[in-house]
Amino acid sequence: MTRSFRKEFLLVAASLLAASALGLAQDAAPAQDQPKTLDELLELVRQGRFQESKELQDREARFVRERSQQNRLLNQIRAEERRLEARADQLERQFEVLAQQLRVKEDRLKEVRGELNEMFGHMESASTEAATFFETSVTRGQYGVEREEFLTSLAKNMADGRRLPSIEEIEKLGFELLREISASGEVARYSADVTGDDGETSQRSVVRIGLFNVIGDDGYHYPTTDSDAYSSYARQPGGGAAASSERLFTATEGPVDFVVDPTGASGGSLLAALVSVPTIGDRIEQGGVVGAIIIALGIIGILLGLWRLLDLMLVGSAISKQVKTAEPSEKNPLGRILKIQQDNPDLDPEALELKLAEGILKERPKIERFIGFIRIIAAVAPLLGLLGTVTGMIITFQAIVLFGTGDPKTMAGGISTALMTTVLGLCAAIPCLLMHTVVNTRCRSILGLLEEQSAGLIAERVEATEAH
């Protein structure tokens, strides 16, 4: 039994060792048949250990080879580093030598230039100022941007101080300055690129007035800083300026009245400000909803006033004709009053007075119709304007709280917009108030005439009664 147990134990241990050896050698050797005897199992274990020992030796040899290769690479890198450091030292010494030579040559150049330094300084400043001026000059579209490029390059070279300007450059500088001076005293017509409101650029005929303005067939133009093309203003200035530009553009000879922008030579700020001034339509649009209501009320009040004034004039004319005739007509208030007296010949004076007073009271609403409404419009319009102004000021102050007061134009523009409703309210109230006064005076005149005629009729009745 002991021998049997020992044999089984050896078989199990040998099986475990064989399985381990087979797992390690699985990639290197093909799968083998399962051992059938103890001798085969021992041989299999021996082969597995031998294979594992061989793999370890191969790995160790590979590591040694790679380590040797890394050492060679490290030595090469260190040698390259030493070579580059030596090259850097050499270049640094060479740079110092060249810098010293440059300083010597610059000192020599200053000595050679001598008194010319002051002249070259003036040339540099003149070139810089001229290039800046030409960028916004109205002659840019006529002479092109090449002169600005030349002046900028010349000023840069002069500032470096390493190259003297040539005779040709000095002469060209003088030529450009003299040409600009000459252009300031002439009115010239030529073709140039013009960018319209639609963004399209095309060749058009333009007229330049000195260094002040450039005009075309559609009004004033201004030079652009990014090209040599002119651009049209989005809106032409008012006050007769647009008409004067049209007269000058179509003129062939002789003096022509023309509105000149005196700031045109320095950018045309005055003309740009005039162009940006809001028109009457823009002002009305600034009034918003409140402004629209005020305008509607004003129009209604004025139309009602004109209608009532015309109607009262016709009534007054009919009354004047009735005064001249004895036969009463029911087509006018006085005729209807006279008809009352004619239809009641037997009434005593007191009763007739009451009848006539009743007739006048019936005529009063027709004569005074819509006068009260006109008076209400004249009173409400300024109040609506004040409401719009207060609302606009609140919005302006809220914008100031959000964005600050860094831009006074924004605050001033907001206040101007807010005050527009007050202007509209006054513009509606003044004619309505005037119309109410005229119409009311006319009504009082007609009613006074009716009362006067009524009193005359009563007096005649009293005289007739006393005579009987």
C-alpha positions in Angstrom: 0.0 0.0 0.0 2.9 2.3 0.8 4.5 1.6 -2.5 1.2 2.2 -4.3 0.7 5.6 -2.6 4.3 6.6 -3.3 3.8 5.7 -7.0 0.6 7.8 -7.2 2.3 10.7 -5.5 5.2 10.6 -8.0 2.7 10.4 -10.9 0.8 13.6 -9.6 4.1 15.5 -9.0 5.4 14.6 -12.4 2.1 15.6 -14.1 2.3 19.0 -12.4 5.9 19.6 -13.5 5.1 18.5 -17.0 2.1 20.8 -17.2 4.3 23.7 -16.1 7.0 22.9 -18.5 4.5 22.5 -21.4 3.0 26.0 -20.5 6.4 27.7 -20.8 7.4 25.9 -23.9 4.0 26.1 -25.7 5.1 28.9 -28.1 8.5 27.4 -28.9 7.6 23.8 -29.5 4.6 22.0 -31.0 2.1 20.2 -28.9 3.2 16.6 -28.0 1.2 13.5 -27.1 0.4 12.8 -23.5 3.0 10.7 -21.6 2.0 7.1 -21.0 4.9 5.9 -18.7 7.0 7.4 -16.0 10.0 7.4 -18.2 8.3 9.4 -20.9 7.0 11.8 -18.2 10.5 12.3 -16.8 11.9 12.9 -20.3 9.3 15.4 -21.0 10.1 17.3 -17.8 13.8 17.3 -18.6 13.1 18.7 -22.1 10.9 21.5 -20.6 13.6 22.6 -18.2 16.2 22.6 -20.9 13.9 24.7 -23.2 13.2 27.2 -20.4 17.0 27.5 -19.6 17.7 28.1 -23.3 15.1 30.9 -23.5 16.5 32.7 -20.5 20.0 32.5 -22.0 18.7 34.0 -25.3 17.0 36.9 -23.4 20.1 37.6 -21.4 22.2 37.7 -24.6 19.7 40.1 -26.2 19.8 42.4 -23.2 23.6 42.5 -23.3 23.5 43.4 -27.0 21.0 46.1 -26.5 22.9 47.6 -23.6 26.1 47.7 -25.7 24.1 49.5 -28.5 22.7 52.0 -26.0 26.2 52.8 -24.7 27.3 53.4 -28.3 24.3 55.8 -28.9 25.0 57.6 -25.7 28.6 58.1 -26.6 27.6 59.5 -30.0 25.1 61.9 -28.5 27.7 63.2 -26.0 30.2 63.7 -28.8 27.6 65.6 -30.9 26.9 67.8 -27.8 30.5 68.6 -27.4 30.8 69.5 -31.1 27.7 71.8 -31.0 29.0 73.5 -27.9 32.3 74.2 -29.6 30.4 75.5 -32.7 28.2 77.8 -30.5 31.3 79.2 -28.8 32.9 79.9 -32.2 29.7 81.6 -33.5 29.5 83.7 -30.3 33.0 84.9 -30.7 32.3 85.6 -34.4 29.2 87.6 -33.4 31.1 89.7 -31.0 33.7 90.5 -33.7 31.0 91.4 -36.2 29.1 93.5 -33.7 32.3 95.4 -32.9 32.9 95.9 -36.6 29.3 97.2 -37.0 29.8 99.7 -34.2 32.9 100.9 -35.8 31.3 101.3 -39.2 28.3 103.1 -37.7 30.6 105.5 -36.0 32.4 106.0 -39.2 29.0 106.6 -41.0 28.1 109.3 -38.5 31.4 111.0 -39.0 31.0 110.9 -42.8 27.4 112.2 -42.7 28.4 115.0 -40.4 26.1 118.0 -40.9 23.8 116.0 -43.1 22.3 114.3 -40.1 20.0 117.2 -39.4 18.8 117.3 -43.0 18.2 113.5 -43.0 16.2 114.0 -39.7 14.0 116.5 -41.5 13.6 114.2 -44.4 12.5 111.4 -42.1 9.9 113.5 -40.3 8.7 114.9 -43.6 8.3 111.5 -45.1 6.4 110.2 -42.1 4.1 113.1 -41.9 3.5 113.1 -45.7 2.7 109.4 -45.6 0.2 109.9 -42.8 -1.4 112.8 -44.6 -1.7 111.0 -47.9 -3.6 108.2 -46.3 -6.6 110.4 -45.9 -6.0 112.9 -48.7 -8.6 113.3 -51.4 -5.9 112.9 -54.0 -5.3 109.3 -53.1 -7.7 108.0 -55.7 -6.0 110.1 -58.4 -2.3 109.4 -57.6 -2.6 106.0 -56.0 -1.1 104.4 -52.9 2.4 103.8 -54.4 3.5 107.2 -53.0 2.5 106.2 -49.5 4.4 103.0 -49.8 7.5 104.9 -51.1 7.4 107.4 -48.3 6.9 104.8 -45.6 9.8 102.8 -46.9 12.0 105.9 -47.1 11.1 106.9 -43.5 11.9 103.4 -42.3 15.3 103.4 -44.0 16.1 106.9 -42.7 15.1 105.8 -39.1 17.5 102.8 -39.3 20.3 105.1 -40.2 22.2 102.4 -42.1 21.7 103.7 -45.6 21.9 107.1 -47.1 19.0 108.2 -49.4 19.7 108.3 -53.0 19.4 111.4 -55.2 16.4 109.9 -56.9 14.6 109.3 -53.5 15.3 112.9 -52.4 14.0 114.2 -55.7 10.9 112.0 -55.6 10.1 113.2 -52.0 10.2 116.8 -53.2 8.1 115.9 -56.2 5.4 114.3 -54.2 5.2 117.2 -51.8 5.1 119.8 -54.6 2.4 117.8 -56.5 0.2 117.7 -53.4 0.7 121.5 -52.9 -0.2 122.1 -56.6 -3.3 119.9 -56.3 -4.6 122.0 -53.4 -5.2 124.9 -55.8 -7.0 123.2 -58.7 -10.3 121.7 -59.6 -9.6 118.5 -61.5 -11.9 116.0 -63.3 -10.6 112.4 -63.7 -11.7 108.8 -63.6 -11.3 106.8 -60.4 -12.6 103.7 -58.6 -15.7 104.5 -56.6 -17.4 102.0 -54.2 -21.2 102.5 -54.2 -23.8 101.8 -51.5 -24.1 98.3 -52.8 -20.5 97.5 -52.2 -19.6 97.3 -55.9 -16.5 99.2 -57.2 -16.5 100.7 -60.6 -14.7 103.3 -62.7 -16.5 106.6 -62.5 -15.9 110.2 -63.4 -15.2 112.4 -60.3 -14.3 116.0 -59.7 -11.8 117.0 -57.0 -12.0 120.4 -55.5 -8.5 121.2 -54.2 -7.7 119.1 -51.1 -11.2 119.6 -49.7 -13.8 117.4 -51.4 -14.4 114.9 -54.2 -17.8 114.7 -55.9 -19.4 112.4 -58.4 -22.7 112.1 -60.2 -24.3 110.9 -57.0 -22.9 113.5 -54.6 -20.0 113.7 -52.2 -17.4 111.0 -51.9 -14.7 110.3 -49.4 -11.3 108.5 -49.6 -10.8 105.1 -48.0 -7.7 104.2 -46.0 -7.6 100.5 -47.2 -7.5 101.2 -50.9 -7.2 104.0 -53.5 -11.0 103.9 -54.2 -13.5 106.5 -53.1 -16.7 105.6 -51.3 -20.1 107.2 -51.5 -21.7 108.6 -48.3 -24.7 106.5 -47.2 -26.7 109.7 -47.2 -25.9 113.0 -48.8 -25.9 116.2 -46.6 -28.8 118.5 -46.8 -29.0 122.3 -46.8 -28.4 122.7 -50.5 -25.0 120.9 -50.4 -26.2 118.0 -52.6 -27.7 120.5 -55.1 -24.4 122.4 -55.3 -22.4 119.3 -55.9 -24.7 118.4 -58.8 -24.3 121.9 -60.3 -20.5 121.7 -60.1 -20.3 118.2 -61.5 -22.4 119.1 -64.5 -20.7 122.5 -65.1 -18.4 123.0 -68.0 -17.0 126.5 -67.5 -17.4 129.6 -65.5 -17.8 130.1 -61.7 -20.2 127.8 -59.8 -21.4 128.1 -56.2 -20.3 125.1 -54.2 -20.5 124.1 -50.6 -17.0 123.3 -49.6 -16.1 121.3 -46.4 -13.2 123.2 -44.9 -12.1 120.1 -42.9 -11.9 118.0 -46.1 -8.1 118.2 -46.1 -8.0 116.7 -42.6 -10.5 113.9 -43.0 -13.8 115.7 -43.7 -15.1 115.5 -40.2 -17.6 118.4 -40.7 -19.1 116.8 -43.8 -19.3 113.5 -42.0 -21.1 115.2 -39.1 -23.6 116.9 -41.4 -24.3 113.5 -43.1 -25.0 111.9 -39.8 -27.4 114.6 -38.7 -30.9 112.9 -38.5 -33.5 114.1 -41.0 -37.1 115.0 -40.1 -38.1 111.4 -40.9 -35.4 110.1 -38.6 -36.5 112.5 -35.8 -40.1 111.4 -36.2 -39.0 107.7 -36.1 -37.1 108.4 -32.8 -40.4 109.4 -31.2 -41.5 105.8 -31.2 -45.1 104.8 -30.4 -45.8 107.9 -28.3 -44.6 110.1 -31.1 -46.8 108.3 -33.6 -49.8 108.8 -31.3 -49.0 112.5 -31.0 -48.7 112.9 -34.7 -52.0 111.2 -35.3 -53.8 113.3 -32.8 -52.2 116.5 -34.2 -53.3 115.6 -37.8 -56.9 114.8 -36.5 -57.0 118.1 -34.6 -55.8 120.1 -37.5 -58.2 118.4 -40.0 -61.1 118.9 -37.7 -60.2 122.5 -37.1 -60.0 123.2 -40.9 -63.3 121.4 -41.5 -65.1 123.3 -38.7 -63.6 126.6 -39.9 -64.7 125.9 -43.5 -68.2 124.8 -42.3 -68.6 127.9 -40.1 -67.5 130.2 -42.9 -70.2 128.7 -45.1 -72.7 129.1 -42.2 -71.6 132.7 -41.8 -72.0 133.4 -45.5 -75.5 131.9 -45.4 -76.5 134.0 -42.4 -75.2 137.1 -44.1 -77.4 136.4 -47.1 -80.4 135.7 -44.8 -79.9 139.1 -43.2 -80.4 140.7 -46.5 -83.7 138.9 -47.4 -87.1 139.0 -45.7 -88.1 135.4 -46.5 -86.6 133.0 -43.9 -84.8 129.9 -45.1 -84.5 126.7 -43.1 -81.0 126.0 -44.6 -79.2 128.3 -42.1 -79.5 128.9 -38.4 -80.8 132.5 -38.7 -83.5 131.5 -41.2 -84.7 128.8 -38.7 -84.8 131.4 -35.9 -86.8 133.8 -38.1 -89.1 130.9 -39.1 -90.0 130.5 -35.4 -91.1 134.1 -35.2 -93.0 133.8 -38.4 -94.8 130.6 -37.3 -95.9 132.1 -34.0 -97.4 135.6 -34.8 -99.8 135.6 -31.9 -97.3 134.8 -29.1 -96.6 137.5 -26.5 -93.1 138.8 -26.2 -92.2 136.7 -23.2 -93.4 133.5 -24.9 -91.6 134.4 -28.1 -88.4 135.1 -26.2 -88.6 131.6 -24.7 -89.2 130.1 -28.2 -86.3 132.0 -29.7 -84.0 131.0 -26.9 -85.0 127.4 -27.4 -84.2 127.7 -31.1 -80.8 129.2 -30.4 -80.1 126.3 -27.9 -80.9 123.8 -30.6 -78.5 125.5 -33.0 -75.6 125.8 -30.6 -74.5 122.1 -30.6 -74.3 122.1 -34.4 -72.3 125.3 -34.4 -69.9 124.3 -31.6 -69.5 120.7 -32.8 -65.9 119.2 -32.2 -64.6 122.4 -30.8 -64.1 120.8 -27.4 -62.3 117.8 -28.9 -59.8 120.2 -30.6 -59.2 121.9 -27.3 -58.6 118.5 -25.6 -56.1 117.5 -28.3 -54.3 120.8 -27.7 -54.0 120.0 -24.0 -53.2 116.3 -24.3 -50.5 116.5 -26.9 -47.9 118.2 -24.7 -48.6 115.8 -21.9 -48.0 112.9 -24.2 -44.8 114.5 -25.3 -43.7 114.9 -21.7 -44.6 111.2 -21.1 -42.4 110.1 -24.0 -39.5 112.4 -22.8 -39.7 110.9 -19.3 -39.7 107.4 -20.6 -36.8 108.1 -22.9 -34.8 109.7 -20.1 -35.3 106.6 -18.0 -34.0 104.4 -20.8 -31.0 106.7 -21.3 -30.1 106.6 -17.6 -30.4 102.8 -17.5 -28.0 102.7 -20.4 -25.6 104.9 -18.5 -25.8 102.6 -15.5 -25.0 99.6 -17.7 -22.3 101.1 -20.0 -21.1 104.1 -18.0 -20.5 107.6 -19.3 -17.3 106.9 -21.3 -19.0 108.0 -24.5 -20.7 111.4 -24.2 -22.2 111.1 -27.7 -24.2 108.1 -26.6 -25.7 110.0 -23.6 -26.3 113.1 -25.7 -28.0 111.1 -28.4 -30.3 109.3 -25.9 -31.3 112.7 -24.4 -31.9 114.1 -27.9 -34.1 111.1 -28.8 -36.0 111.5 -25.5 -36.7 115.2 -26.1 -38.1 114.5 -29.5 -41.5 113.5 -28.2 -41.8 116.8 -26.4 -41.0 118.6 -29.7 -43.7 116.5 -31.4 -46.2 117.3 -28.6 -45.6 121.0 -28.9 -45.8 120.8 -32.7 -49.2 119.2 -32.4 -50.5 121.4 -29.6 -49.6 124.8 -31.1 -51.6 124.5 -34.4 -54.5 122.7 -32.6 -54.6 125.5 -30.0 -54.5 128.2 -32.7 -57.2 126.3 -34.7 -59.3 126.1 -31.6 -59.0 129.8 -31.0 -60.0 130.7 -34.5 -62.9 128.2 -34.7 -64.2 129.2 -31.2 -64.1 132.9 -32.2 -66.0 132.2 -35.3 -68.6 130.2 -33.3 -69.0 133.0 -30.8 -69.5 135.5 -33.6 -72.3 133.4 -35.2 -74.0 132.7 -31.9 -73.7 136.4 -31.1 -75.4 137.3 -34.4 -78.2 134.8 -33.7 -78.8 136.3 -30.2 -78.7 139.8 -31.7 -81.3 139.0 -34.4 -83.4 137.2 -31.7 -83.3 140.3 -29.5 -84.4 142.4 -32.5 -87.3 140.1 -33.2 -88.4 140.3 -29.6 -88.2 144.1 -29.7 -90.3 144.2 -32.8 -93.0 142.0 -31.1 -93.0 144.3 -28.1 -93.5 147.3 -30.3 -96.3 145.7 -32.2 -98.0 144.6 -28.9 -97.8 148.1 -27.5 -99.2 149.6 -30.7 -102.3 147.4 -30.4 
